[in-house]
Structure formats: C-alpha cells, structure tokens
Amino acid sequence: MQERDKEFSGVGSWLALLAILWLYLFWCLIPSWDSEGYYGYGWMVGPASLFFFWRRLEPVRDGKIPSVDGRAGWPPVVGLLAFLVVLIPLRMVEFADSSWRPPLWLHAMLVVGLSHFVIAWKLGWKYSMFFVPATIYALTAVPYPWQIEQLLVRKLTGGVIQIAGELFNLFGRPVTVLGETLESMGTVVEVTEGCSGIRSFQSLLMSALFFGELFRLRWFYRVLLLVIGVAAAVVMNTGRAMTLARIRFDEGEVAFNAAHDNVGFLSFGLSAVVLLIAAKICSERPERRRVLRRTTVKAQAPES
C-alpha cells in the first residue's frame, strides 16, 4: 500500500501541474466567454472538463494502472520548459488582443499536447488515449476559428431562411425569401446573425459531447449524438424562425420582441431534452447486452 501511494504521489505531482495548466487555459478563455455571446457555455465546460479528467484518473488512484518503469524523468521536464518558452510570448499576444483566436487555439493545443505526452510517459500511451474524449469535450470551450464560425453562420442563416420559406408556402401562407429576410404582405422579418441558430448549434454540439462523456458512451453512440444534435439544431431553429416570423406578421413588432428570447430558450431546451433522452437510451443498450451475455453463460454452465 505504501509503495502504491508513493508511486501515485510521484505521478500525482505531474497531474496536479497539468490541472493547473488547464485551469490557466480556462482563465485565459474567460474574456471570450464574456464578450462573445456564442461561447457563454464555456463557464460550464471548464468545471465539467476537470470533473471528467478526474473521473478518468480512477484506475490510477486505485492502483490498477502503475507508472511505467525504467523511463527517465527528464523528457516531461524538457516538454514543460519548451511549453513555458512558447507560452510566455503567446500570452503577450493574447493579452494584447484577447479576441484573436489563433493564439487561443495554439495555447490550447500546447496544453493538450503536453498533457497527453506527460500521461503517456508516466502511465503509457494507451492510458493517454483514454483521456481523448474528455480532451475533445474540453476544447469546446475554445472559440471556433473566425472563418469556420462565419461559414457556419452563413450556412445556418441561409438554410433556416430557405426551409422556413418553403414550409410557410407549403402550409398556405405566401412568404417571399429576400436575401436574409422573410416577407409577407409587406411585412419583413430579418433573420439576423444572432437568429441564425449558431449559438444553439454550438451549444448542442457541446451538449452532445457532454452527455457522451457523462454516460461513458461508445464512440459510435457519441457520433450518433452529434448527428442528433445537428439535426435538432436545424429543426428547432427552423421552428423558431417560423414562430417568430408568424408572430411578427400577425401580432406586430412589440409581440415579436417580447417573444424573441423566450422562443429561443424553449427551442434550445427542447433540443437538449432530446439529446438527454437519446444519450440515456444509448447508455442502456451496451449494459443490457452484457447482462444478457452473463445470463447465457450461467444457464449453460450446469450442462457442461
């Protein structure tokens, strides 16, 4: 027991250092979470990521995965020094312009690379890969590169407008699509960037990764949750756009402004519930197969 505790304490000092580096990364991302409304969910991602990392350390804490013997301790030290050499000027750039995203992504990639390298050196590459799902979830706190974000905004805005216009006409209400607006009987509703669905789209992708890690789903089911999240974002945001447009057409601008935020919250809440139910169903399927397999073995044992 004492030997195991001593071994864990040696690895634990490095793990504590990595936790500090992750906390510092999240601290550097706070301006993005505050100033850019799309990434307010980062306040949830930070604590949840640390919990997921800690939960995946359970085999080490229980002594099931000992540290790798016969390896020198200097490579992680060299990696840490190289990390600090790059981080210092990088932080100066981040401090000068906290909205510039490439430095934030480079900072995040440095933390990810050092973390997985140290874990691999101390505990083996197989165990280092064990942390990949938690790492992917943690990276959702980093703002998307500007080009990717704008591409998503344009695609979502155009898609939502086109689908909403087609559905309005299908249901018997003549609506004309004019650029990024919907027009009916002289009344025009503009589907702005904030109404494009990008915020709920990003939040739902984060939620899909969160539920996948929370329930420890297989990779297939995690990917399935992402697909469900994308589909829910498109469906719910189209419904949101149609609902708000209908209110604007029939009840006026005052009613439209009063309902705007509530409809958005409702559409995201329904999408999140759909994801939660799907994740719960997926989490039960593997367990049922294992129970069935054990039952079969027990039933065959007396015959042999």
C-alpha positions as CSV (number, residue, x, y, z in Angstrom):
1,M,0.0,0.0,0.0
2,Q,2.8,2.4,0.9
3,E,4.6,1.6,-2.3
4,R,1.5,2.3,-4.3
5,D,0.9,5.6,-2.5
6,K,4.4,6.7,-3.1
7,E,4.1,5.8,-6.8
8,F,0.9,7.7,-7.1
9,S,2.3,10.7,-5.3
10,G,5.1,10.9,-7.9
11,V,2.7,10.8,-10.8
12,G,0.2,12.9,-8.9
13,S,2.6,15.9,-8.7
14,W,2.7,16.0,-12.5
15,L,-1.1,15.5,-12.8
16,A,-1.6,18.4,-10.4
17,L,0.7,20.6,-12.6
18,L,-1.3,19.6,-15.6
19,A,-4.5,20.6,-13.8
20,I,-3.0,24.0,-13.1
21,L,-2.2,24.4,-16.8
22,W,-5.7,23.5,-17.8
23,L,-7.2,25.9,-15.2
24,Y,-4.9,28.7,-16.5
25,L,-6.1,28.0,-20.1
26,F,-9.7,28.3,-19.0
27,W,-8.9,31.5,-17.2
28,C,-7.4,32.9,-20.4
29,L,-10.6,32.0,-22.2
30,I,-12.9,34.0,-19.8
31,P,-12.8,37.2,-21.9
32,S,-14.1,35.1,-24.9
33,W,-16.9,33.6,-22.8
34,D,-17.9,37.1,-21.5
35,S,-17.6,39.2,-24.6
36,E,-18.7,36.8,-27.3
37,G,-22.2,35.6,-26.6
38,Y,-21.8,32.4,-28.6
39,Y,-19.4,30.9,-26.0
40,G,-21.1,31.6,-22.7
41,Y,-21.4,27.9,-22.2
42,G,-17.7,27.9,-21.5
43,W,-18.4,28.6,-17.9
44,M,-19.9,25.1,-17.7
45,V,-17.3,23.4,-19.9
46,G,-14.4,24.3,-17.6
47,P,-15.6,22.7,-14.3
48,A,-17.2,19.7,-16.2
49,S,-13.9,19.0,-18.0
50,L,-11.9,18.9,-14.8
51,F,-14.5,16.5,-13.4
52,F,-14.2,14.2,-16.4
53,F,-10.4,14.3,-16.2
54,W,-10.6,13.4,-12.5
55,R,-13.0,10.6,-13.1
56,R,-10.8,9.1,-15.8
57,L,-7.9,9.0,-13.2
58,E,-9.8,6.5,-11.1
59,P,-7.8,3.5,-12.4
60,V,-4.6,5.3,-11.4
61,R,-5.9,6.2,-8.0
62,D,-7.0,2.6,-7.4
63,G,-3.5,1.3,-8.4
64,K,-4.8,-0.6,-11.5
65,I,-2.5,1.3,-13.8
66,P,1.0,1.7,-12.3
67,S,3.5,4.1,-13.7
68,V,5.9,2.9,-16.5
69,D,9.1,1.6,-15.0
70,G,12.6,2.2,-16.4
71,R,11.9,5.6,-18.0
72,A,13.9,8.7,-17.3
73,G,12.1,11.6,-15.8
74,W,13.7,14.4,-17.9
75,P,11.6,14.3,-21.1
76,P,8.5,15.6,-19.3
77,V,10.7,18.3,-17.7
78,V,12.0,19.3,-21.2
79,G,8.5,19.3,-22.5
80,L,7.3,21.6,-19.7
81,L,10.2,24.0,-20.3
82,A,9.5,24.1,-24.0
83,F,5.9,24.8,-23.2
84,L,6.7,27.7,-21.0
85,V,9.2,29.2,-23.6
86,V,6.4,29.3,-26.1
87,L,3.6,30.3,-23.7
88,I,5.2,33.4,-22.4
89,P,5.3,35.4,-25.7
90,L,2.0,33.7,-26.7
91,R,0.3,35.2,-23.6
92,M,1.6,38.6,-24.5
93,V,-0.2,38.3,-27.8
94,E,-3.3,37.0,-26.2
95,F,-3.2,39.9,-23.7
96,A,-2.9,42.5,-26.4
97,D,-5.9,41.1,-28.4
98,S,-8.0,38.6,-26.5
99,S,-10.4,38.3,-29.4
100,W,-7.8,36.9,-31.8
101,R,-8.5,33.2,-31.9
102,P,-5.4,31.5,-33.4
103,P,-3.3,32.3,-30.3
104,L,-6.0,30.8,-28.1
105,W,-6.1,27.6,-30.2
106,L,-2.3,27.4,-30.2
107,H,-2.4,27.8,-26.4
108,A,-5.0,25.0,-26.1
109,M,-3.0,22.7,-28.4
110,L,0.1,23.2,-26.3
111,V,-1.8,22.3,-23.2
112,V,-3.3,19.2,-24.9
113,G,0.0,18.1,-26.3
114,L,1.9,18.4,-23.1
115,S,-0.9,16.8,-21.1
116,H,-1.1,13.7,-23.3
117,F,2.7,13.5,-23.6
118,V,3.2,13.5,-19.8
119,I,0.5,11.0,-19.2
120,A,1.9,8.7,-21.9
121,W,5.4,9.0,-20.5
122,K,4.3,8.3,-16.9
123,L,1.5,5.8,-17.5
124,G,1.7,4.6,-21.1
125,W,0.3,5.8,-24.4
126,K,-2.7,3.5,-24.2
127,Y,-3.8,5.2,-21.0
128,S,-3.1,8.6,-22.5
129,M,-5.5,7.9,-25.3
130,F,-8.1,7.0,-22.6
131,F,-8.3,10.8,-21.9
132,V,-9.1,11.8,-25.5
133,P,-12.9,12.0,-25.1
134,A,-12.5,14.3,-22.1
135,T,-10.0,16.4,-24.0
136,I,-12.3,16.8,-27.0
137,Y,-15.0,18.0,-24.7
138,A,-12.7,20.5,-23.0
139,L,-11.8,22.0,-26.4
140,T,-15.4,23.1,-27.0
141,A,-14.7,26.0,-24.6
142,V,-12.2,27.5,-27.1
143,P,-13.9,29.8,-29.6
144,Y,-14.2,28.5,-33.2
145,P,-11.7,29.9,-35.7
146,W,-13.3,33.0,-37.2
147,Q,-13.5,31.6,-40.7
148,I,-15.3,28.4,-39.5
149,E,-17.7,30.4,-37.4
150,Q,-18.7,32.8,-40.2
151,L,-19.1,29.9,-42.6
152,L,-21.4,28.2,-40.1
153,V,-23.4,31.4,-39.6
154,R,-23.9,31.9,-43.3
155,K,-24.8,28.3,-43.9
156,L,-27.2,28.1,-41.0
157,T,-28.8,31.5,-41.8
158,G,-29.3,30.6,-45.4
159,G,-30.6,27.1,-44.6
160,V,-33.0,28.3,-41.9
161,I,-34.4,31.0,-44.2
162,Q,-34.9,28.7,-47.2
163,I,-36.5,25.9,-45.2
164,A,-38.8,28.3,-43.3
165,G,-39.9,30.0,-46.5
166,E,-40.7,26.7,-48.2
167,L,-42.7,25.5,-45.2
168,F,-44.7,28.7,-45.0
169,N,-45.6,28.3,-48.6
170,L,-46.4,24.6,-48.1
171,F,-48.8,25.5,-45.3
172,G,-50.6,28.0,-47.4
173,R,-49.0,31.3,-46.3
174,P,-47.3,33.1,-49.2
175,V,-43.8,34.2,-48.0
176,T,-41.0,35.5,-50.1
177,V,-37.4,34.9,-49.3
178,L,-35.3,38.1,-50.0
179,G,-31.7,37.6,-49.0
180,E,-31.7,37.1,-45.3
181,T,-35.3,38.2,-44.8
182,L,-38.8,36.8,-45.0
183,E,-41.5,39.0,-46.5
184,S,-45.3,38.5,-46.3
185,M,-47.9,41.1,-47.2
186,G,-45.4,44.0,-47.0
187,T,-44.1,42.9,-43.6
188,V,-40.4,42.0,-43.5
189,V,-38.7,39.9,-40.9
190,E,-34.9,39.9,-40.9
191,V,-33.1,36.7,-39.8
192,T,-30.0,38.3,-38.3
193,E,-26.7,36.6,-37.4
194,G,-28.0,36.2,-33.8
195,C,-31.1,34.4,-35.0
196,S,-29.2,32.1,-37.4
197,G,-29.0,29.3,-34.9
198,I,-25.2,29.3,-34.5
199,R,-25.5,29.8,-30.7
200,S,-27.8,26.8,-30.2
201,F,-25.8,24.8,-32.8
202,Q,-22.6,25.2,-30.9
203,S,-24.3,24.7,-27.5
204,L,-25.9,21.5,-28.8
205,L,-22.6,20.1,-30.1
206,M,-21.1,20.8,-26.7
207,S,-24.1,19.2,-25.0
208,A,-23.8,16.1,-27.2
209,L,-20.1,15.7,-26.2
210,F,-21.1,16.3,-22.6
211,F,-23.7,13.6,-22.5
212,G,-21.5,11.2,-24.4
213,E,-18.7,11.6,-21.7
214,L,-21.2,11.7,-18.8
215,F,-22.7,8.4,-19.7
216,R,-19.3,7.0,-21.0
217,L,-20.8,6.0,-24.3
218,R,-19.1,4.1,-27.1
219,W,-17.6,6.1,-29.9
220,F,-20.5,5.1,-32.3
221,Y,-23.1,6.5,-29.9
222,R,-21.1,9.7,-29.3
223,V,-21.0,10.3,-33.1
224,L,-24.7,9.5,-33.2
225,L,-25.4,12.1,-30.5
226,L,-23.5,14.7,-32.6
227,V,-25.7,13.8,-35.6
228,I,-28.8,14.1,-33.4
229,G,-27.5,17.5,-32.1
230,V,-27.0,18.9,-35.6
231,A,-30.4,17.6,-36.7
232,A,-32.1,19.1,-33.6
233,A,-30.4,22.4,-34.1
234,V,-31.7,22.6,-37.7
235,V,-35.2,21.5,-36.9
236,M,-35.6,23.6,-33.7
237,N,-34.1,26.8,-35.3
238,T,-36.3,26.5,-38.3
239,G,-39.3,26.2,-36.0
240,R,-38.0,29.1,-34.0
241,A,-37.6,31.3,-37.1
242,M,-41.1,30.3,-38.3
243,T,-42.7,31.0,-34.9
244,L,-41.1,34.4,-34.6
245,A,-41.9,35.3,-38.2
246,R,-45.5,34.3,-37.7
247,I,-45.7,36.5,-34.6
248,R,-44.2,39.4,-36.4
249,F,-46.5,39.0,-39.4
250,D,-49.7,38.6,-37.3
251,E,-49.1,40.4,-34.0
252,G,-46.6,43.1,-34.7
253,E,-43.1,44.1,-33.7
254,V,-43.9,44.6,-30.0
255,A,-45.1,41.0,-29.6
256,F,-42.1,39.8,-31.7
257,N,-39.6,41.5,-29.4
258,A,-41.3,40.1,-26.3
259,A,-41.3,36.6,-27.6
260,H,-37.8,36.5,-29.2
261,D,-35.7,35.4,-26.2
262,N,-38.3,33.0,-24.8
263,V,-38.8,31.2,-28.1
264,G,-35.0,30.8,-28.3
265,F,-34.7,29.4,-24.8
266,L,-37.6,27.0,-25.5
267,S,-36.1,25.7,-28.7
268,F,-32.7,25.0,-27.1
269,G,-34.3,23.4,-24.0
270,L,-36.3,21.0,-26.2
271,S,-33.2,20.1,-28.2
272,A,-31.3,19.5,-25.0
273,V,-34.0,17.2,-23.7
274,V,-34.0,15.2,-27.0
275,L,-30.2,14.8,-26.6
276,L,-30.5,13.7,-23.0
277,I,-33.1,11.1,-23.8
278,A,-31.1,9.8,-26.7
279,A,-28.0,9.6,-24.5
280,K,-29.9,7.8,-21.8
281,I,-31.2,5.2,-24.3
282,C,-27.7,4.7,-25.8
283,S,-26.2,4.3,-22.3
284,E,-28.5,1.4,-21.5
285,R,-28.0,-0.6,-24.7
286,P,-24.5,-1.9,-24.0
287,E,-25.3,-2.7,-20.4
288,R,-28.3,-4.9,-21.5
289,R,-26.1,-6.8,-23.9
290,R,-23.6,-7.6,-21.1
291,V,-26.3,-8.7,-18.7
292,L,-27.8,-11.0,-21.4
293,R,-24.3,-12.5,-22.1
294,R,-23.7,-13.2,-18.4
295,T,-27.2,-14.8,-18.1
296,T,-26.5,-17.1,-21.1
297,V,-23.2,-18.3,-19.6
298,K,-24.8,-19.1,-16.3
299,A,-27.6,-21.0,-18.0
300,Q,-25.1,-23.2,-19.9
301,A,-22.8,-23.9,-17.0
302,P,-24.8,-26.8,-15.5
303,E,-24.9,-28.7,-18.8
304,S,-21.0,-28.7,-19.0
